[in-house]
Amino acid sequence: MHRYIGSGPYCYSNSLAMILGESEYEPGVIEVLTGSPFGFELLAGRLPLFDPYGWDPDQGLDAAIDLLGWACRREGAEDEPEAIGKLRDALVHGPALVGPVEIGLLVNHPEFGQPIGSDHFVVVLAVDDEQVRYHDPHGLPYATLPVPEFLAAWRADTIAYKTTRYTLRSRFRRVRPVSEEEALLACLPRAAAWLAQRDDVDVPPGTIGGERGTERLAEMVLAGLDPGTHGHLVYFAIRVGARRLADAATALARLGRTDAAEVAGGQARLVGSLQYELVAGSAERAAETLRTLGPTYATLAALLKEG
């Protein structure tokens, strides 16, 4: 198994690593602790995501922060004045983790300017009367935006899973010492529960997960994906899905869970191979890959439950 090192859409994990100290926690470990690698869902029966049924980054961040032995203040706001006031107060105590934001409204990205329904997370460093300065893990250190533009993105009107507008995490503090290995061991029961499709989560109507989800996606591929779904897969979902699974395989091997690591590594290779198959228009091969992938979720769940 050869570990992958490189760029990727790890916005919340990279943001949390910046907050907690990248010398202490690897973004790949944080990603595993969020639970994101452990499952597949076809959201509302149409949007494919290589993450667990009912999972979202907001609850994943809370899980990772807790597993690592940290705590923070998590809050939202009702309107722009309240949001900017809370942000100013938070920054007195250090950088703040902000998100989800609507990435399409971060207008310092070329060709952005309209909401696209895609979430993002950033680390805010400073704010004054005119602009917000922040580290954007999507390749923009020390980025700036005028306050009104930043607030428009931060309101996150198009992000369905948000629980508050203007979500903000700040005042991070360590509450107990936890090593990365201890955190990873502690996350395994949660990972098994995600793979088993937890019944304590809310999902949009029509959402299906695991093998049923990959089978339905295979059918969609053979019938011809609409341009939006195809673009979502080849520009985002496959990249992040394969990266998550590669990091999960590395973490499981680190814990001596060799059989589970082999399965996760195999999943990473299958998801990674979808990139060429879909870009090249090889629908039959992509569908076969998805149908090979589907049963592996139950296999990995069983291995993790064995302890």
C-alpha angles and dihedrals in degrees: 000000000000116000118234117231119180147082124317144147096282096135101151095038092048090046093051091046089054091051097046097036123275090226088065104041131032115221088230091059091047090051091055091048091055088063094235099132096057108089150352131252136186099211113221086349094289115058113075117213127174093220134090126294106268095007126130135175094251095062090037091059091050090052094050093047091052095044090053091054097252134123134195143174111268117191145147137204138226100220144010099268092051091046096051091044092054091046092053091049092048094051091060085074097044139282118339131220108230126191172209092008127168102256093201089066094054090102096188086078111089114254093012123117105114129072113259099179093251123133128223139175130214140177113241115213105176144352132196134169092287112031149015119229118204146154109251109198088207088085102287116109115187092010119176135204132176109260096249092052093047091049091050090057094041093054085072096200091164097050106097099194098055115118095198137019115248094019112200134181118194146144093056114194135172112243100177137007112257128168121217090249092052091049092049092049090049092052095056097084089051090049091053090049091052091050089051088055103250115237095212095077133088119233132180115262113277095025114144129182145196120009093350089055096049091047091053091047089051088055090049091051092051091048091049125268119247113245094254095054092043091051092047090054100044098039099040125351099057093044095052094037095055091044093051092050093047089053091047090053091050092049094048091049089050088057093049093250092137099165093049091045090054091053093047090047090051090051090051091053092048094049091044091053091057090073095071094036093057097038090049092047096241097150096168093054092045091051091049090051092051092049090051090049097050101074093046092076092066090044092054092046091054093049093050092048090055089072 
